[in-house]
Amino acid sequence: MKSWYVVTGAPCSGKTTLLSSLEKLGYKVVPEVARTYIDNFIKNGGTVENLRSDELKFQEEVLTQKYKIEESLNQSEVIFFDRGIPDSYAYLNYLESKISLC
């Protein structure tokens, strides 16, 4: 049985503070995939403007990364996620994506 929890909410609503506290208590925390993706893109010479010029592609790439991360995790471990796949579904729905969400 999975004991995975997604922490989601508006910017500056305390997600990072909560997750940092949980991590200090010894829980596994998966950082926000979109933030990691953006940081890596910029580190490799890209710009946020370039990345965001195709919002649908960006969201699809983030969703792909989320699936890869989840597939690599121990299903029996308690894990907290800074945002998660449901967030990606919401963004893709907003963008009226034709991508299959199942």
VOGU-3710 file (C-alpha; in Angstrom, 3 decimals, decimal comma):
1> mkswyvvtga> 0,000/0,000/0,000  1,350/3,394/-0,978  1,755/6,009/1,717  2,454/8,901/-0,589  1,204/12,425/0,053  1,067/15,402/-2,294  1,407/18,846/-0,756  -0,086/21,429/-3,078  -1,318/24,970/-2,849  -0,798/28,533/-3,898
11> pcsgkttlls> 2,654/30,157/-3,990  3,858/31,284/-0,545  1,252/29,152/1,222  3,799/27,237/3,326  4,419/24,122/1,202  8,200/24,393/1,290  8,240/25,198/5,005  6,077/22,167/5,772  8,111/19,858/3,551  11,397/21,091/5,011
21> sleklgykvv> 10,096/20,296/8,494  8,990/16,825/7,403  12,397/16,198/5,821  14,127/17,236/9,067  11,969/14,649/10,839  13,420/11,996/8,532  10,682/11,669/5,922  11,505/11,342/2,239  10,511/14,482/0,327  10,420/14,846/-3,454
31> pevartyidn> 11,048/18,469/-4,477  8,824/20,279/-6,962  9,617/18,752/-10,358  8,791/21,904/-12,334  11,243/23,962/-10,253  13,985/21,343/-10,700  13,260/21,169/-14,437  13,454/24,983/-14,778  16,676/25,169/-12,740  18,329/22,486/-14,908
41> fiknggtven> 17,125/24,144/-18,115  18,655/27,478/-17,072  21,848/25,783/-15,854  22,221/24,332/-19,355  22,000/27,756/-21,015  18,260/28,131/-21,546  16,078/31,016/-20,460  12,740/31,019/-18,672  11,266/32,993/-21,566  12,398/30,312/-24,022
51> lrsdelkfqe> 11,123/27,533/-21,799  7,743/29,188/-21,270  7,295/30,062/-24,957  5,605/26,664/-25,336  3,687/26,173/-22,085  2,048/22,944/-23,260  5,407/21,326/-24,071  6,783/22,483/-20,715  3,873/20,952/-18,805  4,120/17,696/-20,773
61> evltqkykie> 7,852/17,466/-20,005  7,208/18,081/-16,299  4,507/15,383/-16,258  6,866/12,926/-17,963  9,511/13,624/-15,308  6,963/13,130/-12,514  6,036/9,707/-13,883  9,714/8,714/-14,147  10,378/9,796/-10,571  7,341/7,958/-9,202
71> eslnqsevif> 8,285/4,775/-11,067  11,693/4,816/-9,367  10,374/5,170/-5,803  9,738/2,515/-3,178  5,968/2,085/-3,012  6,037/1,017/0,623  7,969/4,092/1,823  6,218/7,153/3,260  6,906/9,944/0,776  5,814/13,568/0,575
81> fdrgipdsya> 5,741/15,361/-2,775  6,030/19,100/-3,368  3,172/19,179/-5,856  2,422/16,119/-7,936  0,782/14,541/-10,936  -2,659/15,994/-10,039  -1,147/19,478/-10,421  0,053/18,571/-13,914  -3,401/17,278/-14,831  -4,885/20,599/-13,761
91> ylnyleskis> -2,375/22,597/-15,831  -2,884/20,383/-18,886  -6,644/20,635/-18,528  -6,337/24,423/-18,302  -4,231/24,409/-21,481  -6,844/22,163/-23,128  -4,225/19,519/-23,844  -5,180/16,523/-25,914  -2,625/14,407/-24,033  -4,003/11,234/-22,478
101> lc> -4,046/11,752/-18,731  -4,277/8,115/-17,702
//
